[in-house]
Amino acid sequence: MGTRWTIMTTTQKRNPTWTDMKPPPEAIWRELRDVVWKKYQRKRCPWERVADLDKLLGDEPLPKPGA
């Protein structure tokens, strides 16, 4: 909700039991950033989500493309 990200995982396909990954490894955050970037390119999510993940990863957020 809001600006807080929660990463959850499961090993079951039927009736999964979800568990929080606290703290998630950086590789997971980078994968999420890549997925969100691809969604942004297809106009499926706002630029702010990509910038928020960049800030969370400690990277300097890139300027919004086309701005």
Rosetta blueprint (number, residue, H / E / L):
1 M L
2 G L
3 T L
4 R L
5 W L
6 T L
7 I L
8 M E
9 T E
10 T L
11 T L
12 Q L
13 K L
14 R L
15 N L
16 P L
17 T L
18 W L
19 T E
20 D E
21 M L
22 K L
23 P L
24 P L
25 P L
26 E H
27 A H
28 I H
29 W H
30 R H
31 E H
32 L H
33 R H
34 D H
35 V H
36 V H
37 W H
38 K H
39 K H
40 Y H
41 Q H
42 R L
43 K L
44 R L
45 C L
46 P L
47 W H
48 E H
49 R H
50 V H
51 A H
52 D H
53 L H
54 D H
55 K H
56 L H
57 L H
58 G L
59 D L
60 E L
61 P L
62 L L
63 P L
64 K L
65 P L
66 G L
67 A L
